[in-house]
Amino acid sequence: MSKPLSQIFLPAIGGTALMLAVAVVVAERNYGDNQIATLERQVVQVSERAEKARATGQAEAARVGELEAEIAEIQAAAALRVATGSNLTAPAPEAEGAYGLGRAALVEEIAAWDVDVLPDGRGLPEGKGDVWTGEEVFADRCASCHGDFAEGVDNWPVLAGGFDTLGDEDPVKTVGSYWPHLSTAWDYISRSMPFGEAGTLTADETYAIVAYILYSNDLVDEDFELNHENFADFNMYNMDGFVIDDRPDLEYAAWRSEPCMENCKDEVKITMRSVFLVETPPEGGSNSVMNHAAGEELPSFTAAGPSFIPEGAKATQAVAQDTAAPAALADDGADLIADGQKVFKKCAACHKVGEGAKNASGPQLNGIVGRTIGGVEGFKYSKVFQAALEEGRVWDEAALTEFLAKPKSYMKGTKMAFSGLKKETDLTAVIAYLASLGE
């Protein structure tokens, strides 16, 4: 006879429950043992840290005591020297031998700092770079400050042009017109450029940028490659424009007499005003303009004071006249020509106009409107301009507008270091100004 299911499963379930209960008790006991062991380890660690802190405190207290004893000893020695009349400011006795600080620099460490480049090429790393590569690197790393064609942006330095202006009242000092050694450009660019990312250019990139700057100054052809082998052979335009400073030997002695400190001149006269005025237009930036005011009716000064005080009414009247003048001339385009003259300042570093204007890094521009392209005698034009001359192309208003907007696009291959005028008003104004100039 079979047994009921309840008689079979109930004992099995009861046995299983007993085993689970035993397992839970064992697990809880093991967990408790682990917790106790962890707490015991933490107690040991805290004890060790406390002992270490106590030892450190004792050592520091002992050091404080030693320092206090040394200070007391020094003070006592100083008091004794004062009492015996000794000089407390006498120099310390010279130590015999070295102090034992530091070590001799390794050759590799010296080489890492010895990166200067000399005019004869010493210090240059091996490398090379051509004009076209330089144009790409310059556009990517330098043009945001110096312009696509090294013409300078806002107040950042102009790197190209300015030839034969060093004797002028306002010389344009660029890499091409002023710097006597090519090594100065290479060394400075390698160390300090680009702005904010100094030292990130490779040697080949530096060679390429320098080659492009030379090309922008019309000092090399478009296929020129600069490298460590031909670097020292290149002579800069102004290499003979600097002299050794001999003033310490020839002049300083004559200057070193007892200086006059008061009433050194019987009368002091103001002979001229500032040559340039800086305008700050509402749209931002700044413009440097010629100051055409004369030095007339300015007082002289003596110890008794100014010879006279200029009348404020005259100054007010002059300002009113200056303000009214453009309005009176507006009908004949004087305003537009005046605006064009201001815009032309962006061109003046390379191009000359007016009486006696001569070719500089760019041709003189007198009478350019209606003139044959590439037709200025004595100027060395690039191949694209020579081709335009042979074709008989003329600088009319349309051609000038397109060229001045994007020189490199209109005359592909031009060496002109200028990115172009962005504003249509500037284009109209500067062409009007150029049209007003005669031959």
Contacts in CASP RR format, 6 or more apart in sequence:
PFRMAT RR
TARGET T0000
AUTHOR 0000-0000-0000
METHOD contacts of the structure
MODEL  1
MSKPLSQIFLPAIGGTALMLAVAVVVAERNYGDNQIATLERQVVQVSERA
EKARATGQAEAARVGELEAEIAEIQAAAALRVATGSNLTAPAPEAEGAYG
LGRAALVEEIAAWDVDVLPDGRGLPEGKGDVWTGEEVFADRCASCHGDFA
EGVDNWPVLAGGFDTLGDEDPVKTVGSYWPHLSTAWDYISRSMPFGEAGT
LTADETYAIVAYILYSNDLVDEDFELNHENFADFNMYNMDGFVIDDRPDL
EYAAWRSEPCMENCKDEVKITMRSVFLVETPPEGGSNSVMNHAAGEELPS
FTAAGPSFIPEGAKATQAVAQDTAAPAALADDGADLIADGQKVFKKCAAC
HKVGEGAKNASGPQLNGIVGRTIGGVEGFKYSKVFQAALEEGRVWDEAAL
TEFLAKPKSYMKGTKMAFSGLKKETDLTAVIAYLASLGE
78 88 0 8 1.000
81 87 0 8 1.000
81 88 0 8 1.000
82 88 0 8 1.000
114 123 0 8 1.000
115 123 0 8 1.000
115 190 0 8 1.000
115 191 0 8 1.000
116 123 0 8 1.000
116 187 0 8 1.000
117 123 0 8 1.000
117 124 0 8 1.000
117 183 0 8 1.000
117 186 0 8 1.000
117 187 0 8 1.000
117 190 0 8 1.000
118 183 0 8 1.000
119 181 0 8 1.000
119 182 0 8 1.000
119 183 0 8 1.000
119 232 0 8 1.000
120 183 0 8 1.000
120 232 0 8 1.000
121 183 0 8 1.000
121 228 0 8 1.000
121 231 0 8 1.000
121 232 0 8 1.000
124 183 0 8 1.000
124 186 0 8 1.000
124 228 0 8 1.000
124 231 0 8 1.000
125 203 0 8 1.000
125 228 0 8 1.000
126 203 0 8 1.000
126 228 0 8 1.000
127 203 0 8 1.000
127 204 0 8 1.000
127 207 0 8 1.000
127 227 0 8 1.000
127 228 0 8 1.000
128 204 0 8 1.000
128 207 0 8 1.000
128 225 0 8 1.000
128 226 0 8 1.000
128 227 0 8 1.000
128 228 0 8 1.000
129 204 0 8 1.000
129 207 0 8 1.000
129 208 0 8 1.000
129 211 0 8 1.000
129 225 0 8 1.000
129 226 0 8 1.000
129 227 0 8 1.000
130 208 0 8 1.000
130 211 0 8 1.000
130 223 0 8 1.000
130 224 0 8 1.000
130 225 0 8 1.000
130 226 0 8 1.000
131 208 0 8 1.000
131 211 0 8 1.000
131 212 0 8 1.000
131 214 0 8 1.000
131 215 0 8 1.000
131 220 0 8 1.000
131 221 0 8 1.000
131 222 0 8 1.000
131 223 0 8 1.000
131 224 0 8 1.000
131 225 0 8 1.000
132 222 0 8 1.000
133 204 0 8 1.000
133 208 0 8 1.000
133 211 0 8 1.000
134 205 0 8 1.000
134 208 0 8 1.000
134 209 0 8 1.000
134 211 0 8 1.000
134 212 0 8 1.000
135 212 0 8 1.000
135 215 0 8 1.000
137 201 0 8 1.000
137 205 0 8 1.000
137 208 0 8 1.000
137 209 0 8 1.000
137 212 0 8 1.000
138 146 0 8 1.000
138 148 0 8 1.000
138 150 0 8 1.000
138 209 0 8 1.000
138 212 0 8 1.000
138 213 0 8 1.000
139 148 0 8 1.000
141 193 0 8 1.000
141 194 0 8 1.000
141 197 0 8 1.000
141 201 0 8 1.000
141 205 0 8 1.000
141 209 0 8 1.000
142 193 0 8 1.000
142 194 0 8 1.000
142 209 0 8 1.000
143 153 0 8 1.000
143 419 0 8 1.000
144 153 0 8 1.000
145 152 0 8 1.000
145 153 0 8 1.000
145 156 0 8 1.000
145 194 0 8 1.000
145 195 0 8 1.000
146 152 0 8 1.000
146 153 0 8 1.000
146 156 0 8 1.000
146 157 0 8 1.000
146 158 0 8 1.000
146 159 0 8 1.000
147 153 0 8 1.000
147 156 0 8 1.000
147 419 0 8 1.000
148 408 0 8 1.000
148 419 0 8 1.000
149 160 0 8 1.000
149 216 0 8 1.000
149 407 0 8 1.000
149 408 0 8 1.000
149 416 0 8 1.000
149 417 0 8 1.000
149 418 0 8 1.000
149 419 0 8 1.000
150 158 0 8 1.000
150 159 0 8 1.000
150 160 0 8 1.000
150 174 0 8 1.000
150 175 0 8 1.000
150 212 0 8 1.000
150 213 0 8 1.000
150 216 0 8 1.000
150 217 0 8 1.000
150 417 0 8 1.000
151 158 0 8 1.000
151 159 0 8 1.000
151 160 0 8 1.000
151 346 0 8 1.000
151 349 0 8 1.000
151 417 0 8 1.000
151 418 0 8 1.000
151 419 0 8 1.000
152 158 0 8 1.000
152 159 0 8 1.000
154 285 0 8 1.000
155 286 0 8 1.000
157 174 0 8 1.000
158 172 0 8 1.000
158 174 0 8 1.000
158 349 0 8 1.000
159 174 0 8 1.000
159 175 0 8 1.000
159 176 0 8 1.000
159 213 0 8 1.000
159 216 0 8 1.000
159 217 0 8 1.000
160 174 0 8 1.000
160 175 0 8 1.000
160 176 0 8 1.000
160 213 0 8 1.000
160 216 0 8 1.000
160 217 0 8 1.000
160 349 0 8 1.000
160 350 0 8 1.000
160 361 0 8 1.000
160 417 0 8 1.000
161 172 0 8 1.000
161 174 0 8 1.000
161 176 0 8 1.000
161 177 0 8 1.000
161 216 0 8 1.000
161 217 0 8 1.000
161 349 0 8 1.000
161 350 0 8 1.000
161 360 0 8 1.000
161 361 0 8 1.000
161 417 0 8 1.000
162 171 0 8 1.000
162 172 0 8 1.000
162 173 0 8 1.000
162 174 0 8 1.000
162 176 0 8 1.000
162 177 0 8 1.000
162 349 0 8 1.000
162 350 0 8 1.000
162 360 0 8 1.000
162 361 0 8 1.000
163 176 0 8 1.000
163 177 0 8 1.000
163 217 0 8 1.000
163 237 0 8 1.000
163 360 0 8 1.000
163 361 0 8 1.000
164 177 0 8 1.000
164 358 0 8 1.000
164 360 0 8 1.000
165 171 0 8 1.000
165 172 0 8 1.000
165 177 0 8 1.000
165 349 0 8 1.000
165 360 0 8 1.000
166 173 0 8 1.000
166 177 0 8 1.000
166 178 0 8 1.000
166 238 0 8 1.000
169 275 0 8 1.000
170 275 0 8 1.000
170 276 0 8 1.000
171 177 0 8 1.000
171 178 0 8 1.000
172 349 0 8 1.000
174 217 0 8 1.000
174 349 0 8 1.000
175 185 0 8 1.000
175 213 0 8 1.000
175 214 0 8 1.000
175 217 0 8 1.000
176 213 0 8 1.000
176 214 0 8 1.000
176 217 0 8 1.000
176 219 0 8 1.000
176 236 0 8 1.000
176 237 0 8 1.000
176 238 0 8 1.000
177 217 0 8 1.000
177 237 0 8 1.000
177 238 0 8 1.000
177 361 0 8 1.000
178 238 0 8 1.000
179 185 0 8 1.000
179 236 0 8 1.000
179 238 0 8 1.000
180 236 0 8 1.000
180 238 0 8 1.000
180 239 0 8 1.000
180 240 0 8 1.000
180 241 0 8 1.000
180 242 0 8 1.000
181 236 0 8 1.000
181 239 0 8 1.000
182 210 0 8 1.000
182 214 0 8 1.000
182 231 0 8 1.000
182 234 0 8 1.000
182 236 0 8 1.000
183 231 0 8 1.000
185 210 0 8 1.000
185 213 0 8 1.000
186 206 0 8 1.000
186 207 0 8 1.000
186 210 0 8 1.000
186 231 0 8 1.000
189 201 0 8 1.000
189 206 0 8 1.000
189 209 0 8 1.000
189 210 0 8 1.000
190 199 0 8 1.000
190 201 0 8 1.000
190 203 0 8 1.000
190 206 0 8 1.000
191 198 0 8 1.000
191 199 0 8 1.000
192 198 0 8 1.000
192 199 0 8 1.000
193 199 0 8 1.000
193 201 0 8 1.000
193 209 0 8 1.000
194 200 0 8 1.000
194 201 0 8 1.000
201 209 0 8 1.000
207 226 0 8 1.000
207 227 0 8 1.000
207 228 0 8 1.000
208 226 0 8 1.000
210 226 0 8 1.000
211 220 0 8 1.000
211 224 0 8 1.000
211 225 0 8 1.000
211 226 0 8 1.000
214 220 0 8 1.000
214 224 0 8 1.000
214 226 0 8 1.000
214 234 0 8 1.000
215 221 0 8 1.000
215 222 0 8 1.000
215 224 0 8 1.000
215 415 0 8 1.000
216 415 0 8 1.000
216 417 0 8 1.000
217 237 0 8 1.000
217 361 0 8 1.000
217 417 0 8 1.000
218 361 0 8 1.000
218 362 0 8 1.000
218 380 0 8 1.000
218 415 0 8 1.000
219 236 0 8 1.000
219 237 0 8 1.000
222 413 0 8 1.000
222 415 0 8 1.000
226 234 0 8 1.000
263 303 0 8 1.000
266 302 0 8 1.000
267 300 0 8 1.000
267 301 0 8 1.000
267 302 0 8 1.000
268 300 0 8 1.000
268 301 0 8 1.000
268 302 0 8 1.000
269 298 0 8 1.000
269 300 0 8 1.000
269 301 0 8 1.000
270 295 0 8 1.000
270 298 0 8 1.000
270 299 0 8 1.000
270 300 0 8 1.000
271 295 0 8 1.000
272 295 0 8 1.000
273 291 0 8 1.000
273 293 0 8 1.000
273 294 0 8 1.000
273 295 0 8 1.000
274 291 0 8 1.000
275 290 0 8 1.000
275 291 0 8 1.000
276 288 0 8 1.000
276 289 0 8 1.000
276 290 0 8 1.000
276 291 0 8 1.000
277 288 0 8 1.000
277 289 0 8 1.000
277 290 0 8 1.000
277 291 0 8 1.000
278 286 0 8 1.000
278 287 0 8 1.000
278 288 0 8 1.000
278 289 0 8 1.000
279 286 0 8 1.000
279 287 0 8 1.000
279 288 0 8 1.000
279 289 0 8 1.000
280 286 0 8 1.000
281 287 0 8 1.000
287 342 0 8 1.000
287 345 0 8 1.000
288 345 0 8 1.000
289 342 0 8 1.000
297 310 0 8 1.000
297 314 0 8 1.000
298 310 0 8 1.000
299 306 0 8 1.000
299 307 0 8 1.000
299 308 0 8 1.000
299 309 0 8 1.000
299 310 0 8 1.000
300 306 0 8 1.000
300 307 0 8 1.000
301 307 0 8 1.000
326 334 0 8 1.000
326 335 0 8 1.000
326 338 0 8 1.000
329 335 0 8 1.000
333 432 0 8 1.000
336 428 0 8 1.000
336 429 0 8 1.000
336 432 0 8 1.000
336 433 0 8 1.000
337 429 0 8 1.000
337 432 0 8 1.000
337 433 0 8 1.000
337 436 0 8 1.000
339 425 0 8 1.000
339 429 0 8 1.000
339 433 0 8 1.000
340 426 0 8 1.000
340 429 0 8 1.000
340 430 0 8 1.000
340 432 0 8 1.000
340 433 0 8 1.000
341 433 0 8 1.000
342 429 0 8 1.000
343 421 0 8 1.000
343 426 0 8 1.000
343 429 0 8 1.000
343 430 0 8 1.000
343 433 0 8 1.000
344 353 0 8 1.000
344 430 0 8 1.000
344 433 0 8 1.000
344 434 0 8 1.000
346 418 0 8 1.000
346 421 0 8 1.000
347 365 0 8 1.000
347 418 0 8 1.000
347 430 0 8 1.000
349 361 0 8 1.000
350 360 0 8 1.000
350 361 0 8 1.000
350 362 0 8 1.000
350 416 0 8 1.000
350 417 0 8 1.000
350 418 0 8 1.000
351 360 0 8 1.000
351 362 0 8 1.000
351 363 0 8 1.000
351 364 0 8 1.000
351 365 0 8 1.000
352 358 0 8 1.000
352 359 0 8 1.000
352 360 0 8 1.000
352 364 0 8 1.000
352 365 0 8 1.000
353 364 0 8 1.000
353 365 0 8 1.000
353 366 0 8 1.000
353 434 0 8 1.000
353 437 0 8 1.000
354 366 0 8 1.000
354 437 0 8 1.000
354 438 0 8 1.000
357 364 0 8 1.000
357 365 0 8 1.000
357 366 0 8 1.000
358 364 0 8 1.000
359 376 0 8 1.000
359 378 0 8 1.000
359 379 0 8 1.000
361 417 0 8 1.000
362 379 0 8 1.000
362 416 0 8 1.000
363 374 0 8 1.000
363 375 0 8 1.000
363 376 0 8 1.000
363 379 0 8 1.000
363 381 0 8 1.000
364 376 0 8 1.000
365 434 0 8 1.000
365 437 0 8 1.000
366 437 0 8 1.000
366 438 0 8 1.000
366 439 0 8 1.000
367 434 0 8 1.000
367 437 0 8 1.000
367 438 0 8 1.000
367 439 0 8 1.000
368 395 0 8 1.000
368 400 0 8 1.000
368 434 0 8 1.000
368 437 0 8 1.000
369 395 0 8 1.000
369 396 0 8 1.000
369 397 0 8 1.000
369 400 0 8 1.000
369 431 0 8 1.000
369 434 0 8 1.000
369 435 0 8 1.000
370 394 0 8 1.000
370 395 0 8 1.000
370 396 0 8 1.000
371 394 0 8 1.000
371 395 0 8 1.000
372 389 0 8 1.000
372 392 0 8 1.000
372 393 0 8 1.000
372 394 0 8 1.000
372 395 0 8 1.000
373 385 0 8 1.000
373 388 0 8 1.000
373 389 0 8 1.000
373 392 0 8 1.000
373 393 0 8 1.000
373 394 0 8 1.000
373 395 0 8 1.000
373 399 0 8 1.000
374 381 0 8 1.000
374 385 0 8 1.000
374 386 0 8 1.000
374 388 0 8 1.000
374 389 0 8 1.000
375 381 0 8 1.000
375 389 0 8 1.000
381 389 0 8 1.000
382 413 0 8 1.000
382 414 0 8 1.000
382 415 0 8 1.000
383 413 0 8 1.000
384 411 0 8 1.000
384 412 0 8 1.000
384 413 0 8 1.000
384 414 0 8 1.000
385 411 0 8 1.000
385 414 0 8 1.000
388 411 0 8 1.000
393 399 0 8 1.000
395 403 0 8 1.000
397 431 0 8 1.000
397 435 0 8 1.000
399 410 0 8 1.000
400 431 0 8 1.000
400 434 0 8 1.000
401 427 0 8 1.000
401 431 0 8 1.000
402 410 0 8 1.000
403 410 0 8 1.000
403 411 0 8 1.000
404 420 0 8 1.000
404 421 0 8 1.000
404 427 0 8 1.000
404 430 0 8 1.000
404 431 0 8 1.000
405 420 0 8 1.000
405 421 0 8 1.000
405 422 0 8 1.000
405 427 0 8 1.000
406 420 0 8 1.000
407 414 0 8 1.000
407 416 0 8 1.000
407 418 0 8 1.000
407 419 0 8 1.000
407 420 0 8 1.000
408 414 0 8 1.000
408 416 0 8 1.000
421 427 0 8 1.000
421 430 0 8 1.000
END
